Amino acid sequence: MHAPLVVAQPVCSINPSSLNLGAQGNSFTINLSVVNACNPGSPSPIPPGSLGIAHVSHAGNTTFPDPASFSCPDADGGTRFETGLFEDLAARSISGNSGSLKFDRASDGVCSSLDGNRQDLVAVMSDVPDGSNAQICVSSAVGGQVFQCCTSARVINHGNRK
């Protein structure tokens, strides 16, 4: 029997913790720390700099496919390969064993594609009822192991009151 080298146990939170679907904010941040729980009696922190680029894998009622499963560029030149919201790896900040993953990619002007900022995140959550908490998950990899971390944000959607 083969035991995995890394058992990623992540903890994350989102900033801002409230998402106003009518606001014009540009970025959001996922604060993330991960420990290797391969030895449950002595979990060890995983340096945030060793994590692969993160992407939003779930937001509200939308689940995004694994972006690695799509060719880039799309075979017909379209934007279907733009499958989700990716962090700006160059803007990732590290403090001790925690990382701040910044999602601030500016729009490319193509409304059908997702680029990686708060406006794209709130766009996929337009069907979430006003005042409710929506789950937001990010996925990344470390040591060849893919992991997902989920948090929630309060959605302010004045056009969708129940």
N, C-alpha and C positions, 0 to 999 in steps of 0.2 A: 504494500500500500504506500502510495506517495503522498506526503503531506506538503501543502503549499508553503512556499517560503515566506509569503506575506499574507496575513489576514488583516485587511484594512478595516479599521473601526473609526469612521469619521463622525465629527460633530460640526454642524454649520449653523449659520444664521444669515439673514439677509438685511441689507441696509439700502434704502429705507425699509422699515418694517410695515409701512402702509403704502399702498400703491394707488394713487388717484388716477383713474383712467382718463381723466380730462386734463391732467397736468402736462407740462411740457418738459419735464426733467429728461436729462440725457443719459445718465449712467445709473447703474446699481452695482452693489458689491456683495459678494458672498464671502463671509469670513469662515475659514475652514481650518480645522486641525484634524490630523489623522494619527492614530497609533497603530502599531503592529501588535495585534492581540494573538499572535501565533502561540505565545507562551502566556496564557491567561493570568498566571500568577505574577507576571512581571511584564506588562505591556510596555513597549518602547515607542517613543515619539518618532514619527517619520518626518524628516525635514521637508518643509513645504516646497523647497526648490527642486526636490526630486519627483514631484508630481507632474504628470503629463498635462497638456492643455485641457482645461475643463470646458464643458458645454452644458447648457440647460437641457436636461433629458425629459423633464416633465414640468408643466406650468398650468395650473388650474385644471381644465378638462382636456388639455392637449398633451399627448405623449409624442416626443420627437424620436424618429428612428436613429439608430447609431450612424453618425455621419461617416464613419469608415466604410459603411456598406454602399456608399454612392460614389460614382466616378466624378472626378473634378478635372476639367469642366465636364458638364453633361455631354453625352455623346452627340446630341443634336444642337449643342450650343446654348441650350436653355439654362434656366436657373434652378432646376429641380435639385441640383446637388447642394444648394444652399439650404441645408436641412435644419438649421437651428441657430442658436445664439451661443457664440464662443467668447470666452474671456479674451481680454487684451493681455497676452502673456507678457509683453514688455512693461505693462503697467502693474503687474502683480507685485505686491509689497509683502515683505516677510518680517515678522517680529517674533523672535524666539521660535516656538514650535507651531505658530499660527501663520496662515497666509491670508491676505485679502485679495480675492480674485475680482478684478474690475471688468465690468461689461460696459464698454463705452464706444463701441465701433459706430462711426457715423454712417448714416444711410447712404447707399449707393444710388439712390434715386429710382430704383426699381421696386415698385410697391409690392410685387409678388414675392420678393425675397426678404429673408430675415438677415439682419446684419450683426446685431449683438449689443443692443442698448435697451434702455428702459422703455422706450416707445414700442419697440418690437415685443418686449415682454408683456406689456399691458395690452397690446393688440390681440395677442392670442388668448387673453383672459377676459375679453369683452362679454362673454356669456356667464361670468361668475356673478352671482347675486350681490347687490350692494351690501356692504357691511360684513360680509362673510370672510372667513379665512381660507385662502387658497394654498394648496401645497405647491412648492417649487423645489425641484430636485436638480442637482448638478451631478455629472458623471466625469470621472477622470480615471487615471490608471497609475499604479506604482508597482514596480517590480514585476511587470507583466500581468498584474491583477487589476481588473476593472472594478471600480466601486462606485456607489451612488450615495449621495447625502441629501436628505430632504429637510426642508424647513417650511415655514409658512409666513404669509404676509396677509395683512388685512386689505381687502379690495374695496376701494371707494369708487362706485360706479353709479353715479347719479341717474344715468339713463336706464338702469336695470334694477329698479327697486321692487321688492316683493313684500 
